Every structure is written in structure tokens, then in C-alpha cells.
Amino acid sequence: MTSVMEARRVLVVGAGAVGLSAAIQLQRRGFAVTVIEESAPGAGASYGNSGMLVADTAIPTFQPGMIWKVPGWLADPLGPLTVKARYLPQALPWLWRYLKSGTRRQVFHAAEALRALHRSTFEGWLDNVGHDAMSRLTRRDGQVYLWEGMKAPPARGLEDEVRTHLGIESEMLGADRVRQYFPGISRDVSHGLLVPGNGHTVDPHGLVNSLAEAFLREGEGTLLRERVMRAWRAEDGRWSVMTNLGSHCGDALVVAAGAWSGRLLAPLGVAIPLETERGYHVMLRNPSVRLGMPILNKTRYFGVSSMSDGLRVSGTVEIAGLDAPPTLARAKILVTQAKRLFPDLAFEEQAYWMGHRPSIPDGLPAIGEVHGKPGLFACFGHGHSGLTAAPASGQLLAQLVAGERPAIDPAPYSPARFS
Ligand SMILES: Cc1cc2nc3c(=O)[nH]c(=O)nc-3n(C[C@H](O)[C@H](O)[C@H](O)COP(=O)(O)OP(=O)(O)OC[C@H]3O[C@@H](n4cnc5c(N)ncnc54)[C@H](O)[C@@H]3O)c2cc1C
């Protein structure tokens, strides 16, 4: 690990939950931080996610035996996964690595590493945005996983083993208890699992905006609205970026550009396997249903959360790259799923969104200095849980840049694991 303790100016590319969490932590360590964001803060994946702050969830998305479920998912028009045929050749190496990660060993390895990033999410967000924003925007009110049409409770499986191993509290619910929590829910729902330690934000974009405001309020941080087009290391060892509006120079460069990070790193010869798992949401305005806590439907793989401006139904994984236009049908599926789950659901209007989950096939983000590139740091690849993992990831990144002893073991996230 190379310390750049002497570095004073740090450039951070990307003002999503992750980049801004890193920026504020760097700033608190005395660095002059310039965040460069091509859009508005929090306008990437951090904008439209399900808002779940899953302190007590640490299971990666892959599972042993998953490969056998894939054909069924792909064949089902309402299924949780789709791969655009034209993009398949490009995605194949990533998909293969992802499916190969579905071993018991890798599930436990990833779960332990995710646990280290997730468990302190509420404390981390509080530390970063302060009491006012936290009490306005977040609720630690639990989360319920749901299963449909099962005669007996879901068999104790690997997820339960992981929860027991990590000391995570949960409670199995019968259909009656589920209906008490969620009046009006479909009779198809047979079981639930309450995870009381989880929670959510009622406004993910608002939460990330609070982080941007805290960053600007607390120090001399700069937030530039520019698109980084190229990065390079100058002869004096400093890092420069060329943007659509000029160029900037720093002692260290942090790439936190979510799913777009690979595009900035590839010209530097850095190959970290990163793919976009495109996800969708639909916002149902003035809904007749208001949830006391968010739902994750484990039979049909989608989430439902009550937000300050309506009911958000989100999910689906679409492998189609960064450039293909959104597939409206994928978003519309979510309306169908919501109406199935709450048969009497009424709402006034619906708004669709698509975003890019930045995903690495071993289920873990890349956080740390890039092998052989002193001063170049990665902080991306948080997949399905980057809103949750952002505070701990930002803190770890800042500790590594500052040459401090990290609060958590950085090894599982090292970008060097792909070298
Ligand atoms: C449907 C869906 C549901 C989800 N639900 C949850 C959930 O409930 N809980 C949870 O914890 N996570 C959830 N996630 C995952 C979470 O949203 C992401 O992991 C997280 O937002 C990633 O944050 P980020 O800062 O790395 O990326 P982003 O938020 O995508 O930020 C990257 C930023 O970099 C900028 N950028 C890119 N390239 C450049 C460039 N060249 N120059 C300048 N700027 C650039 C982009 O404009 C963007 O703002 C969900 C994701 C999706 C899609």
C-alpha cells in the first residue's frame, strides 16, 4: 500500500453516494478535494434505487446452483433477468465469472466483506450528513422479505446459514403476520422474513444531495459540473484529467464513477471486470398503499418502498451495456408486479426510471490503490447495495489515501485482486 499522505489535492470523479462519501471523508482528513461530476450530484444509480439501507443484509446476489435457474428467468417475460442478445458476446466473460462465483466459499467470503461495509450504514450516513437530514430522510424500521405460494416455510438454506454465521437477527413470519404488517397484500404471499436491523431512506436523491451539501458546507471542497474524458499520470507523478471544459490536476485521483469507471480506467491499462446491471423503477404517485417498512419479494425479485413522493417499485436486472436505450417493457413489468402484490392498489400516475448498478462479478467493490499506478485509487463496483455501503467505502478509501490504519480489512476489496 503506497501512502500519499503528502498529497494535498485529490480529484474525485463521480458525485454519487460513493464518490461523495469518499470526498467528505478525504476533506475531513485535510485534503483539498475537487469532485468532478458530469451531471448533478446523485443523478446516477444513486438517484433511483430502492432506498433500502440494508445494515443487516450481507448476502451477495449469486448463489450456488444459480446457473440452473437462469434459463427459466430468461424465458419468463416477467422474470427478473434479461440479456440483450446483441450485447451477449461482450457480456459473456463477465457473466461467466459471475456465475462461477456462486460457490459456498465465495458466498461466505463476499458476505463477510459486505457485512463489514454494511453493518454501520446508519451510523456512517449520520456521521456524514448530520441529524437533521437523517431524521428527515431515513427510517430504521426493518425490512420484510416475502415468498409466494409456498406450502411450508422456505427451507433453511445458505442465506440462513450466513445470517447465523454473521449474528444477524431475523424472524420468520406466517401469512397472517405478513398481512398484519401489510394490509391488503395478496393471498399468494405465504411467508415472510422480518429483518429488523434494516431500514430505508424515503428519498435517496435527497440523501445524496444532503451529502453534497455537507461536503460543500464543511470545507473548501469544490464540485465541478464537467465530464472527465481522459486521465493520465504526468511526469512529476501527479494525476491529471481532461474534461469537456478543461483540465485539472491532483496529487491523487479517485475514480468513483459508478458503472462508467471502467471507461476511464481502460485507457490506462487497468482492467477491473465491471458490468452494468441495469435496473428499473416505477414511481406510483398518490398510491392507496403505504408501507410501514420496505418489502423485498424473493419469489419474483423486486422491491417495494414507500418514498416521500409515492410508492417505488424497483428491480430487474438487464444486461445490455451502458449505451442501449432503456427497455420500457422492463419498467412496465414492475407495475404488473405491484398490482399482483397489492390487488387493490390504486394510484394517480406513474413515472419510470432506469439506472446502472456498477457490478463486479465476485460481488465486492474495488476500493483502494490501483496496482502499479501510485496515486490512482478505485472506489466503485457496489452493485446492488452501494447506497448502503457508501459511508464505509468512503471512509476506507480516505484512510487508504491518507495512509492511515484502516478501520476494516481492505484486502477483500483490493483492486489488485484482478491483476
Ligand atoms: C433499481 C436499483 C435499485 C437499487 N436498490 C438499492 C437499495 O435498495 N439499496 C442500496 O444500498 N443500493 C441499491 N442499489 C444500488 C445503488 O444504487 C448503487 O450501488 C449506488 O448508487 C452506486 O453509487 P455510485 O456512487 O458508485 O454510482 P452512481 O450513483 O452511478 O454515481 C456515479 C457518478 O459518476 C458520474 N460520472 C460517470 N462518468 C463520469 C465522467 N466521465 N465524468 C464525470 N462524472 C462521471 C455519473 O454521472 C454519476 O453521477 C440499487 C440500484 C438500482 C439500479
The ligand as a Gaussian input file, in Angstrom:
#p B3LYP/6-31G(d) Opt

LIG

0 1
 C      -33.065000      -0.382000      -9.459000
 C      -31.967000      -0.244000      -8.426000
 C      -32.267000      -0.477000      -7.076000
 C      -31.272000      -0.376000      -6.116000
 N      -31.607000      -0.500000      -4.794000
 C      -30.661000      -0.322000      -3.841000
 C      -31.033000      -0.362000      -2.457000
 O      -32.197000      -0.514000      -2.102000
 N      -30.050000      -0.195000      -1.525000
 C      -28.732000       0.001000      -1.875000
 O      -27.892000       0.094000      -0.982000
 N      -28.368000       0.087000      -3.188000
 C      -29.302000      -0.078000      -4.164000
 N      -28.960000      -0.011000      -5.498000
 C      -27.537000       0.135000      -5.848000
 C      -27.038000       1.559000      -5.675000
 O      -27.953000       2.474000      -6.240000
 C      -25.665000       1.705000      -6.351000
 O      -24.797000       0.666000      -5.937000
 C      -25.026000       3.041000      -5.959000
 O      -25.913000       4.092000      -6.219000
 C      -23.717000       3.241000      -6.696000
 O      -23.251000       4.519000      -6.342000
 P      -22.036000       5.165000      -7.104000
 O      -21.779000       6.481000      -6.459000
 O      -20.916000       4.185000      -7.187000
 O      -22.548000       5.317000      -8.608000
 P      -23.521000       6.404000      -9.252000
 O      -24.583000       6.820000      -8.313000
 O      -23.958000       5.853000     -10.568000
 O      -22.579000       7.652000      -9.454000
 C      -21.572000       7.696000     -10.435000
 C      -21.494000       9.120000     -10.921000
 O      -20.374000       9.265000     -11.771000
 C      -20.718000      10.191000     -12.777000
 N      -19.811000      10.008000     -13.916000
 C      -19.685000       8.889000     -14.675000
 N      -18.754000       9.080000     -15.618000
 C      -18.283000      10.337000     -15.451000
 C      -17.322000      11.108000     -16.139000
 N      -16.626000      10.610000     -17.165000
 N      -17.095000      12.377000     -15.718000
 C      -17.773000      12.894000     -14.663000
 N      -18.707000      12.201000     -13.988000
 C      -18.960000      10.933000     -14.366000
 C      -22.162000       9.860000     -13.112000
 O      -22.815000      10.961000     -13.722000
 C      -22.725000       9.520000     -11.736000
 O      -23.355000      10.618000     -11.119000
 C      -29.934000      -0.084000      -6.496000
 C      -29.646000       0.172000      -7.838000
 C      -30.641000       0.110000      -8.803000
 C      -30.314000       0.422000     -10.230000

